[in-house]
Amino acid sequence: MTEAERCLLAITNGVDQFGGNSESGPIVEAYKIGCEKYGEKAMRERMELSAKRLLINIFHCGLFEDPYLDPEESAKIVGCEEFCRHGYEAQQKSIVLLKNSAKRAPEGQKGVLPLKKGLKVYIPERKIGPSKAFFRIDLPAKTEDPLPDGLPSKYGTRVASPEEADVALVPGLVGAAAEIAAILVIMNLLINRARKRGEHFELHPLDPRYDSTGSKPKLIVALIPMVVLFLLFNIWKLNINICLLCSIALSLVLFWPQLRRRDLKGMLNSGAVDSVPMTMTVAAICGFAGVITNTDAFQSMITAITSISIAPILICWGVVDRKSVV
């Protein structure tokens, strides 16, 4: 099916709006195909129905006849106790507890969860090392509190070390693990569905062609350069350029049985040329993200999110480390 045919199929099945798409061409083409297939009157009625549905939602928000709000009234509504309570209950119902170990439970409890009030809680601070921002601007090291002031005291007493605590909350780790698990499950489900429909990947004209019958390095050997790169940079704290050069040299040595049959010089030249646009793109994104995360507006936004009046365990479950997200 062409893109226009897929758009027509979506429209005839009730889709009113295509998000993330600023190209009207496929929609117009879908309309023309629909006119030939169903008649112009039927297609016009269908398009007007979508317009009606979308406009009703917009007018319900008061964006046309009364676009102004009373700040004092808004302050009473946004974050009010009733709405926060409903949000808290909804988040509680959305969580599935897979394991609740009695061995690790505080004294007097059958399981770790639910946490009772009055416990001693340890919440580690987030230490961020010096880094480079956009245009290689130096950003100093800093320490951040993952939770806003006063929030832990609503549920227990915050202590300075794990030894003093009854429980410890590590924001981000639980959320990251849950997100990774969900991604793996969903991706496998979508891939299997696509395979049943006969869908498959095809190489782009610029993608390299591989000989499926040729010799390949073993998995353990293929992982060694990445492990060495990780250790050199994160454990021994060497300069990233030195780490990359060492990893590349090691790769050439380990993969030489596979590389010696190829035009190594041409392959390296081609790889260097192809890597420039990708490197510049990644550098621009990372640099821009470094600037954004250090602005007052971003910090205010994070503070507002973490200031929501819900139990800290829910914040820990739902929030992945914000720097990794950016």
C-alpha positions in Angstrom: 0.0 0.0 0.0 1.2 3.5 -0.7 1.3 6.2 2.0 -1.9 7.8 0.6 -3.7 4.4 0.6 -2.7 3.8 4.2 -4.0 7.3 5.1 -7.3 6.5 3.4 -7.6 3.2 5.3 -7.0 5.1 8.6 -9.6 7.8 7.7 -12.2 5.3 6.8 -11.6 3.5 10.1 -12.3 6.6 12.1 -9.0 8.5 12.4 -9.6 12.2 12.6 -6.0 13.5 13.0 -2.5 12.5 12.0 0.0 13.5 14.7 3.6 14.4 13.9 2.9 14.9 10.2 3.0 18.3 8.5 2.8 17.0 5.0 -0.7 17.4 3.5 0.1 15.8 0.2 -0.7 12.1 1.3 -4.0 13.3 2.9 -5.1 15.1 -0.2 -4.1 12.1 -2.4 -6.1 9.9 0.0 -9.1 12.1 -0.4 -8.9 11.8 -4.2 -8.6 8.0 -4.0 -11.6 8.0 -1.7 -13.6 10.1 -4.1 -13.0 7.5 -6.9 -13.7 4.6 -4.6 -16.7 5.9 -2.5 -17.8 9.0 -4.3 -17.1 12.7 -3.6 -20.2 13.2 -1.5 -19.3 10.4 0.9 -15.6 11.5 1.2 -16.6 15.1 1.8 -19.0 14.1 4.6 -16.3 12.0 6.2 -13.8 14.8 6.1 -16.3 17.3 7.5 -17.1 14.8 10.3 -13.4 14.8 11.3 -13.4 18.6 11.2 -16.5 18.8 13.4 -15.0 16.4 16.0 -11.7 18.3 16.2 -13.4 21.7 16.4 -15.8 20.6 19.2 -12.8 19.7 21.4 -11.1 23.0 20.6 -14.3 25.0 21.4 -14.8 23.0 24.6 -11.5 24.4 25.8 -12.7 27.9 25.2 -9.8 28.8 23.0 -11.9 31.0 20.7 -14.7 32.7 22.5 -13.0 33.0 25.9 -9.2 32.4 25.6 -8.4 34.2 28.9 -8.2 32.6 32.4 -8.3 34.0 35.9 -4.8 33.3 37.4 -6.3 33.1 41.0 -9.0 30.6 39.9 -6.4 28.5 38.0 -4.1 28.4 41.1 -7.0 26.9 43.0 -7.7 24.2 40.4 -4.2 23.2 39.3 -2.6 20.8 41.9 -5.6 21.0 44.2 -6.0 18.3 46.9 -8.9 16.5 45.2 -7.1 16.2 41.8 -3.9 15.1 43.5 -5.7 12.5 45.4 -7.4 11.1 42.3 -4.0 11.1 40.5 -2.4 9.3 43.4 -5.1 6.7 43.4 -4.7 6.2 39.7 -1.0 5.7 39.9 -1.5 3.2 42.8 -3.9 1.2 40.7 -1.5 1.2 37.7 1.3 -0.5 39.6 1.7 -4.3 39.6 3.7 -5.6 42.6 5.7 -8.6 41.4 7.6 -9.4 44.6 7.3 -8.3 48.2 10.1 -10.0 50.1 9.3 -10.7 53.8 13.1 -11.3 54.5 13.9 -7.6 53.7 10.9 -6.1 55.4 11.3 -3.7 58.3 10.5 -5.0 61.7 6.8 -5.5 62.3 5.9 -5.7 58.5 5.0 -8.8 56.5 6.6 -7.3 53.4 8.7 -4.3 52.2 5.6 -2.6 50.8 3.5 -0.7 51.6 5.9 1.4 53.6 4.5 2.6 56.9 5.0 6.2 58.0 7.7 7.1 60.4 10.5 5.0 59.0 14.0 6.2 58.6 14.6 6.7 54.9 17.9 7.1 53.1 17.8 8.9 49.7 21.3 9.3 48.1 22.2 12.6 46.5 22.9 12.7 42.8 26.5 13.5 42.0 27.2 14.9 38.6 30.8 15.2 37.4 32.3 18.0 35.3 31.2 17.9 31.7 31.3 19.8 28.4 28.2 21.7 27.2 27.5 23.1 23.7 30.5 24.7 22.1 32.7 22.8 24.6 31.8 25.1 27.5 33.0 23.6 30.8 30.3 22.7 33.3 31.5 22.3 36.9 30.7 19.3 39.0 27.6 19.6 41.2 25.4 17.7 43.7 21.7 17.5 43.3 18.9 16.3 45.7 16.6 14.0 43.6 13.6 15.0 45.7 12.4 18.5 46.7 12.8 19.8 50.2 10.2 18.7 52.6 8.7 15.8 50.6 10.6 12.9 52.4 9.5 14.3 55.8 5.9 13.7 54.9 6.5 9.9 55.0 9.4 9.4 57.4 12.7 10.7 58.7 15.5 11.3 56.3 18.9 10.0 57.4 22.4 10.7 56.1 23.7 7.1 55.6 22.3 3.7 54.6 23.4 2.2 57.9 21.0 4.4 59.9 18.0 3.7 57.5 15.2 1.2 57.6 14.7 1.6 53.9 16.5 3.3 51.0 14.9 4.9 47.9 17.1 5.1 44.8 15.3 7.4 42.3 15.6 6.4 38.6 16.9 2.8 39.0 13.6 1.1 39.5 12.0 3.3 36.7 14.8 2.5 34.3 14.6 -1.2 35.0 10.8 -1.2 34.5 11.2 0.9 31.3 13.8 -1.5 29.8 11.7 -4.5 30.6 8.6 -2.9 29.1 10.5 -1.9 25.9 11.8 -5.5 25.5 8.4 -7.0 25.8 6.6 -4.5 23.6 9.4 -4.6 20.9 9.2 -8.4 20.8 5.5 -8.3 20.5 5.5 -5.7 17.7 8.3 -7.6 15.8 6.5 -10.9 16.0 3.3 -9.3 14.7 5.2 -7.7 11.9 6.8 -11.0 10.9 3.3 -12.6 10.8 2.2 -9.9 8.3 5.2 -10.7 6.2 7.1 -7.4 7.0 10.9 -7.4 7.0 13.9 -5.1 7.0 15.6 -4.2 3.7 19.0 -2.7 3.3 19.3 0.9 2.3 21.4 1.5 -0.9 24.1 3.0 1.3 24.1 0.2 3.8 27.1 -2.2 3.6 26.5 -5.7 2.3 27.6 -8.6 4.4 28.5 -12.1 3.4 26.3 -14.3 5.5 28.4 -17.4 4.7 31.7 -15.8 5.7 33.5 -16.3 9.0 32.4 -14.1 11.9 34.0 -13.3 15.3 32.6 -15.1 18.3 30.2 -13.1 20.5 32.7 -12.9 23.4 35.4 -11.6 21.1 33.1 -9.0 19.6 32.3 -7.7 23.1 35.9 -7.3 24.2 36.5 -3.9 22.6 33.4 -2.4 24.1 34.2 -3.8 27.5 37.7 -2.4 27.3 36.4 1.0 26.2 34.0 1.1 29.2 36.7 0.1 31.7 39.3 2.6 30.3 36.9 5.5 30.4 34.8 4.8 33.5 37.2 2.9 35.7 40.7 4.3 34.8 39.3 7.7 33.8 41.5 8.1 30.7 40.8 10.7 28.0 38.0 9.6 25.7 40.1 10.0 22.6 42.8 7.7 24.0 40.1 5.2 25.0 38.6 5.2 21.5 42.0 4.8 19.8 42.8 1.8 22.1 39.4 0.3 21.4 39.8 0.7 17.6 43.4 -0.8 17.7 42.1 -3.7 19.7 39.2 -4.2 17.3 41.7 -4.4 14.4 43.7 -7.0 16.1 40.8 -9.2 17.2 38.9 -9.0 14.0 41.9 -9.3 11.7 41.0 -12.8 10.5 37.8 -11.3 9.1 39.3 -8.0 7.9 42.4 -9.3 6.1 40.3 -10.5 3.1 38.8 -7.0 2.6 40.0 -3.6 1.3 40.9 -2.3 4.8 42.1 1.1 3.6 38.9 1.7 1.5 36.7 0.4 4.4 38.4 2.8 6.9 38.1 5.7 4.6 34.4 5.0 3.9 33.7 4.5 7.6 35.4 7.8 8.5 33.4 9.7 5.8 30.1 8.1 6.9 30.7 8.7 10.6 31.1 12.5 10.3 27.4 13.4 9.9 26.4 11.0 12.6 29.1 12.3 15.0 28.1 15.9 14.4 24.4 15.1 14.9 25.1 13.2 18.2 27.4 16.0 19.4 24.9 18.7 18.7 22.1 16.8 20.5 24.3 16.0 23.5 25.6 19.6 23.7 22.2 21.1 23.4 20.9 18.7 26.1 23.8 19.7 28.4 22.8 23.4 28.0 19.1 22.7 28.6 19.6 20.6 31.7 21.6 23.4 33.3 19.0 26.2 32.7 16.9 27.6 35.5 13.7 26.8 33.5 14.6 23.1 33.2 15.4 22.8 36.9 12.2 24.6 37.8 10.2 22.1 35.6 11.9 19.1 37.3 11.3 20.6 40.7 7.6 21.1 39.8 7.3 17.5 38.7 8.9 16.0 41.8 6.9 18.3 44.1 3.7 16.5 43.2 2.2 15.3 46.5 2.5 11.6 46.0 4.4 8.9 47.8 8.2 8.9 46.9 8.1 5.3 45.9 5.8 6.2 43.0 8.2 8.9 41.9 11.0 6.4 42.0 8.9 3.9 40.0 7.8 6.3 37.3 10.8 8.6 36.8 13.8 7.6 34.9 17.0 9.5 35.4 16.3 12.8 33.7 19.8 13.3 32.2 19.6 9.9 30.4 16.2 10.8 29.0 17.4 14.1 27.6 
